[in-house]
């Protein structure tokens, strides 16, 4: 799986970096690669951006039918407190498996 950052910008007001990315998951074989999971995409983005995995949130990912690439939007926060204050609860659950305040 190859990852390409298509756009990156600082949002100083919200204390985060906003990243638009493209994952190419083409593999050898007839059918190509399967669409990556959110966990696989988070892992690849964490390595590419060299950031703390607890501060990275993938907001959305989309794979178009018949293509072997996924496009998405992620945010890297300055602190965990900032992330919890700004992000919607369902996005936090998608990315971190529904951890409550004291569990992570």
RATA-V524336 format. One record per helix or strand of 3 or more residues. SS is the DSSP state (2 for helix, 1 for strand). FROM is the first residue (numbers start at 1). TO is the last residue. Records with the same first field share a line. If there is no record, write none. Layout:
SS = FROM-TO ; FROM-TO
This chain:
1 = 2-11 ; 16-24 ; 56-63 ; 69-77
2 = 38-49 ; 53-55 ; 80-86 ; 89-96
